Amino acid sequence: MSLYLFLLIPILTAATAQILFKKGIASFGSLDFSLSNLFSLIPRILQNGWLLVGMILFGISFLTYLF
């Protein structure tokens, strides 16, 4: 039972993180990835709750995958 739990946690957290990333990026609309605009994107990304939660879930997924 615990083996299945150790397999399920990283899979579910990674899948949920992907969905949250998609939702967060979709809220931006169209993005300009030019070098001059790249630095203004960073604060917008860090202020988006969907993306922050997605990053946290990916971190949890990564750590549980290692162990």
N, C-alpha and C positions, 0 to 999 in steps of 0.2 A: 504493500500500500504506500509506504513512504517513498519508494522508488518512483511510482507514478506521480506522486506529489512533486518530487524534485524535477520531474520532466515537465509537468504541467505548468508550474509557476513561470519559468522563463519563456515558455511558448506563449502563454496568455498575456504576460506583461509586454512582450515584444509586439504581439499583434495589436494590443490595445494602444501601445505607443505609436505604432504606424497609423492607426486610425486618428489619433489625436494630432499627429503631425499633419495629416491631410486636412483635417478640420481647421487647424491653425493657419496653415499656408493658404487655404482657400479663403480665409477671412481677409487676407491682404489684397485680394483682387489681382491685378496684373503687377508684376514685379520687374524692375529694371536692374539687371545685374552688372551694370557698368561699374568700372573702378571708382568713379567719383560718387556713385550712389551706394556703393557697397558698405561704406562706413556708416551711412545713415540707416541702413537696414538692421544693423546689429542691435541698437536700442529698441527698435520696433519688435524684433524677434524676442528679446529678453523681457519685454513688457506683455507679451501675449501669453495668457494663462494656459491655453491649450498646448502651446509648444513647450512651456516650462514643465508641465505635468508629463508630457511625452518624453522629455529628456530625463526626468526623474525615473519614469518607468523603464526606459531603456537602460539606465544605470542599474536599477534593481534586476532587470533581466540579465544583464552582463554579469553581475556579481553572483547571482544564483546559478548561472550557467558554469561559472568557474568552479563552484563548489559542488 
